[in-house]
Amino acid sequence: MKVVHIVNSIDKSTGGPARSVPQTCVELAEHDITIELITQESSDMVKVADRASLTVRFYSIWELFLYGSRLSPKDVDIIHLQHIWNPYIQVMAFWAYQKKIPYIISTRGMLEPWIMARNSWKKKIGMFLYQKKAIQRASYIHATALMEANHIKELGFNNPICIIPNGIDLSVIKEKKQNYGTKKMVFLSRIHSKKGIELLLEAWCNSETKGWSLEIGGEGDPDYMKKLISSVKEYKNVHFVGAKYDKDKWDFLRSADVLVLPTYSENFGNVVAEALVIGVPVITTTGTPWEDLETYKCGWWIDLSVENLKNTLEKVFSTPPEILEVMGNQGQKLVAEKYDLKAVAKKIVDLYQNIINEK
C-alpha cells in the first residue's frame, strides 16, 4: 500500500499539524505502508525521522501541480490531505479527483465555528469556488474528536467521517515532571488572537496570584505580541519567554505546575496532550475536545470568559502541590489509555485498508 500525505508546511512556527503529521507518518511507515510526505521547504522545519518506507519531498506549488498531473492510480493507493483552504492542498484535491485516486481530508479544525466566523465572506467565496466540492468528493473526512465531527456535519457534509485523535509518541517521553509546588503556570502555543491570551491576561491581572507566576511561550505576529507585552508591563509575575521547541519545549512544560490554553477553538490541542503525558495538569476551554480533563480529574475544562478564567485561577492557586501531583498522574493515565501514537496509527491503517477494500 502506498499513501501520499500532503501538508502545506512543517515549519515549526505553523503550529500543531507541522509536528503531528510528520510524527504520524513516521509511525505509519512501521506498518508495511510506503509513505510519501510532500510539503514546502522552509527555514525552520520539524525534523522527520528516517524510515526505509518513508520519503519526504519538498515541492513548490508549481512542482506539486506537475507531480499531480503525472500521477496514476497505479502509482498511489490513497492521497491524504492534511488541511483545507490552502491552494497547496487544493492542487492535490483537484488531481486526486481527476485521476480517480481516493483521498481523505483531515480538516485540522479549519471548519470549526470560530474559524468559519473569521473573514466569513472569504470563507463563503472559497467554499463556493472550490472547497465545498473538494470536501464532498473525499472518500472520508478525518476529524480528531467528536466535537469536530459534529461541526462538520452541521455544515451539511454527508461524507463518512472517521474520528481519530492525534497521537503522542510515548517512547520519546524519557522524563516526567517530578517537583510540584513551583507555583508556575505556563501557556505554550502560537501567539494569536484565537488563543484567548488577552482574556487570560485580564483574568490574571485581576486575581490575587499568591506568589504564582505566568510564563507565556510561543511566537506570533510581532505587532500583536508587542501589544500583549505592553498590556502587562507593570506586572512582575508575567513573562513572555519566546518560542520553545524540542528539548526546550519539554523542559518548559516540566517546569510548570499547570498549563493553561484559554483558546476560543481547537480541533485537538496537541500541547494539552503533551502537558498531560509528562504529568502537568491543564486548564483549557470547551472550545477544545478535552472533556476528559474533568472525567479523569486531571484539569479544568471551562467555558471561555474572563470571569471563568479568574475563578479557575483562584482554584489553582489554592490547590496544594500534592493534589496537583495526583492530577498529573491522572493526566498520564489519560494519554496512555487514549492517545498512544501506536494505537492511533493502527486506526489510520485500518481506515486506509477500508478505503482500498471499498474501491
C-alpha positions in Angstrom: 0.0 0.0 0.0 1.3 3.5 -0.9 -0.2 6.6 0.7 0.8 10.2 -0.2 0.4 12.8 2.6 0.2 16.5 1.5 0.7 19.2 4.1 1.4 22.8 3.3 4.2 23.3 5.8 6.1 21.6 8.5 7.8 24.8 9.7 7.9 24.8 13.5 6.2 28.2 13.6 3.0 27.0 11.9 1.5 25.1 14.8 0.3 21.6 15.7 0.0 19.9 12.3 3.6 20.6 11.4 4.5 18.2 14.2 1.7 15.8 14.3 1.6 15.0 10.6 5.3 14.0 10.3 5.2 12.1 13.6 2.2 10.1 12.4 3.8 9.4 9.0 6.9 8.0 10.8 4.7 5.7 12.8 2.6 4.7 9.7 5.8 3.7 7.9 6.2 1.0 10.5 3.0 -0.7 9.3 4.1 -2.1 5.9 2.9 1.0 4.2 5.0 3.1 1.8 4.5 6.8 2.8 5.4 9.8 0.8 5.2 13.1 2.7 5.1 16.2 0.4 5.4 19.7 1.7 7.1 23.0 1.0 10.6 23.7 2.2 11.1 26.4 4.8 13.8 27.8 7.1 12.9 26.0 10.4 11.3 22.7 9.6 10.4 19.9 12.0 12.9 17.1 11.7 11.4 13.9 10.3 12.9 10.7 11.5 14.4 8.4 8.8 12.4 5.3 7.9 13.1 3.0 5.0 9.5 3.2 3.8 9.1 7.0 4.3 10.2 9.6 1.7 9.9 13.3 2.3 9.7 15.6 -0.8 9.8 19.4 -0.9 7.8 20.8 -3.8 6.7 24.3 -4.6 3.0 24.6 -5.6 4.0 24.6 -9.2 6.1 21.5 -8.8 3.2 19.9 -6.9 0.9 20.7 -9.8 3.3 18.9 -12.2 3.6 16.0 -9.8 -0.1 15.6 -9.6 -0.5 15.8 -13.4 1.8 12.8 -13.8 0.1 10.7 -11.1 -1.7 7.5 -11.9 -3.9 5.2 -9.7 -1.1 2.6 -10.3 1.4 4.8 -8.5 -0.6 5.5 -5.3 -3.5 3.9 -3.4 -4.6 6.9 -1.3 -3.9 10.6 -1.0 -4.2 12.1 2.5 -4.7 15.8 2.5 -3.7 17.5 5.8 -5.7 20.8 5.9 -8.1 22.8 3.8 -8.4 26.3 2.3 -4.8 26.4 1.3 -4.1 26.3 -2.5 -1.3 23.8 -2.0 -3.8 21.3 -0.7 -6.4 22.2 -3.3 -4.0 21.3 -6.1 -3.9 17.7 -5.0 -7.6 17.5 -4.3 -8.1 18.5 -7.9 -5.7 15.9 -9.3 -6.9 13.1 -7.0 -10.4 13.7 -8.3 -9.3 13.9 -11.9 -7.2 10.7 -11.6 -9.8 8.9 -9.6 -7.5 8.3 -6.7 -9.4 8.1 -3.4 -8.5 10.8 -0.9 -9.0 11.7 2.7 -9.2 15.3 4.0 -8.1 16.0 7.6 -9.8 19.3 8.2 -7.5 20.2 11.1 -10.0 22.4 12.8 -10.5 24.6 9.8 -14.3 24.1 9.8 -14.7 25.0 13.4 -17.3 27.7 14.1 -14.8 30.3 15.4 -12.7 29.8 12.3 -15.6 30.0 9.9 -16.7 33.2 11.5 -13.3 34.8 10.9 -13.3 36.6 7.5 -16.5 34.8 6.8 -17.1 36.4 3.4 -13.7 34.9 2.3 -14.7 31.5 3.6 -18.1 31.7 1.7 -16.4 32.6 -1.5 -13.8 29.9 -1.1 -16.4 27.3 -0.2 -18.4 28.2 -3.3 -15.5 28.3 -5.7 -13.6 25.2 -4.7 -13.6 24.0 -1.1 -17.1 22.5 -0.9 -16.6 20.3 -3.9 -13.2 19.2 -2.7 -14.6 18.1 0.6 -17.7 16.4 -0.9 -15.5 14.4 -3.2 -13.4 13.0 -0.4 -13.8 9.3 0.4 -13.6 10.2 4.1 -13.3 13.3 6.3 -10.9 12.9 9.2 -11.8 14.6 12.5 -9.7 14.4 15.6 -12.7 14.5 18.0 -16.5 14.0 18.2 -17.0 17.8 18.6 -15.1 18.5 15.3 -17.1 15.8 13.5 -20.4 17.3 14.7 -19.4 20.7 13.5 -18.5 19.2 10.1 -22.0 17.6 9.9 -23.6 20.9 10.8 -22.2 22.4 7.7 -24.1 19.9 5.6 -21.3 17.5 4.7 -22.6 13.9 4.4 -19.3 12.1 3.7 -18.2 9.3 6.0 -16.4 10.8 8.9 -13.7 8.9 10.8 -12.8 10.2 14.3 -9.1 9.5 15.1 -7.2 11.7 17.6 -3.7 13.0 17.2 -1.3 10.6 18.9 1.6 11.1 21.3 4.8 9.0 20.9 5.1 7.7 24.4 8.5 6.2 23.7 10.2 9.6 23.5 8.9 10.7 26.9 12.1 10.0 28.9 11.4 12.3 31.8 8.2 13.3 33.6 7.5 16.1 36.0 9.0 15.5 39.4 8.7 18.6 41.5 5.3 20.2 42.2 5.0 23.4 44.0 6.9 25.7 41.6 3.9 28.0 41.5 4.4 28.5 37.8 1.7 28.4 35.2 2.6 28.3 31.5 1.0 29.0 28.2 2.6 27.4 25.1 1.2 27.8 21.6 1.1 30.2 18.7 0.6 33.8 19.9 -2.6 34.5 18.1 -6.0 36.2 19.0 -7.6 32.8 18.6 -5.8 31.6 21.7 -7.6 33.8 24.2 -4.4 35.2 25.7 -5.9 38.7 26.2 -8.7 37.2 28.3 -6.1 35.2 30.3 -4.1 38.3 31.0 -7.1 40.3 32.1 -8.1 37.5 34.5 -4.6 37.1 35.8 -4.1 40.8 36.4 -7.3 40.9 38.4 -6.5 38.0 40.6 -4.6 37.6 43.8 -1.9 35.3 42.5 -0.5 34.2 45.8 3.1 34.0 44.6 2.4 32.3 41.3 4.0 33.4 38.0 2.8 33.1 34.4 5.2 32.4 31.6 3.9 32.7 28.0 5.8 30.7 25.4 5.3 31.0 21.7 5.8 33.2 18.7 3.4 35.2 16.6 2.8 38.5 14.8 5.3 41.0 16.2 2.8 43.8 16.4 0.3 41.7 18.3 3.0 40.4 20.7 4.1 44.0 21.3 0.6 44.9 22.2 0.3 42.0 24.7 3.6 42.6 26.3 2.8 46.3 26.7 -0.5 45.4 28.4 1.3 43.6 31.3 4.5 45.6 31.6 3.6 46.7 35.1 3.2 43.1 36.3 6.4 41.4 37.5 4.9 37.9 37.6 4.0 37.7 33.9 6.8 37.0 31.4 6.9 36.4 27.6 9.7 33.8 27.1 9.6 33.3 23.3 9.3 30.1 21.2 10.1 26.8 22.8 10.9 23.8 20.6 12.2 20.3 21.1 14.1 19.8 24.4 13.3 23.4 25.4 9.6 22.7 25.0 9.7 19.6 27.3 11.8 21.4 29.9 9.4 24.4 29.8 6.4 22.2 30.3 8.0 20.2 33.1 8.9 23.4 34.9 5.2 24.3 35.3 2.6 23.2 37.9 -0.2 23.9 35.4 -0.6 24.6 31.7 -3.3 27.0 30.5 -4.7 27.1 27.0 -7.6 29.6 27.1 -8.4 29.1 23.4 -11.5 30.0 21.5 -11.2 27.0 19.3 -9.0 23.9 18.8 -9.9 20.7 16.9 -7.5 18.9 19.2 -4.8 20.9 21.0 -1.5 19.0 20.9 0.0 20.9 23.7 -2.7 19.7 26.1 -1.7 16.1 25.5 2.0 17.0 25.7 1.5 18.6 29.1 -0.6 15.7 30.4 1.8 13.0 29.3 4.5 14.4 31.5 2.2 14.9 34.4 1.2 18.6 34.2 -2.5 19.4 34.9 -4.2 21.6 32.3 -6.7 24.4 32.2 -8.5 24.7 28.8 -11.8 25.6 27.3 -14.9 23.9 26.0 -13.7 25.2 22.6 -11.4 22.1 22.7 -12.4 18.4 22.8 -10.9 17.9 26.3 -13.9 17.0 28.4 -11.7 14.1 29.7 -9.9 16.7 31.9 -13.0 16.6 34.1 -13.6 12.8 33.7 -10.1 11.9 34.6 -9.7 14.7 37.2 -6.5 16.0 35.6 -7.5 19.6 34.9 -10.2 22.1 34.4 -12.5 22.3 31.3 -14.3 25.6 31.3 -16.4 28.0 29.1 -14.2 30.8 28.0 -14.7 34.1 29.8 -12.6 36.4 31.9 -14.8 35.5 34.9 -14.5 31.8 34.5 -10.7 32.1 34.0 -10.4 34.2 37.1 -12.4 31.7 39.2 -10.4 28.8 37.9 -7.1 30.6 38.5 -8.2 31.1 42.1 -8.9 27.4 42.4 -5.5 26.5 41.1 -3.7 29.0 43.4 -5.4 27.3 46.4 -4.6 23.7 45.2 -1.9 22.0 47.3 1.1 20.6 45.4 0.3 17.1 46.4 -3.1 17.4 44.7 -1.5 18.8 41.6 0.7 15.7 41.6 -2.3 13.4 41.8 -3.9 15.3 38.9 -0.7 14.9 37.0 -0.7 11.2 37.5 -4.3 11.0 36.2 -3.3 13.0 33.1 -0.6 10.5 32.3 -3.1 7.7 32.6 -5.5 9.5 30.3 -2.9 9.9 27.5 -1.6 6.3 27.9 -5.2 5.0 27.5 -6.5 7.1 24.7 -3.7 8.9 22.8 -0.8 6.4 22.4 0.6 7.1 18.8 1.0 3.3 18.1 -2.8 2.7 18.7 -3.7 5.9 16.8 -1.6 4.8 13.8 -3.3 1.4 13.8 -6.7 3.1 13.5 -5.4 5.1 10.5 -4.1 1.9 8.9 -7.5 0.3 9.3 -9.1 3.3 7.7 -6.7 3.1 4.7 -7.5 -0.6 4.3 -11.2 0.1 4.4 -10.9 2.6 1.6 -8.9 0.2 -0.5 -11.5 -2.6 0.1 -14.2 -0.2 -1.0 -12.6 0.6 -4.4 
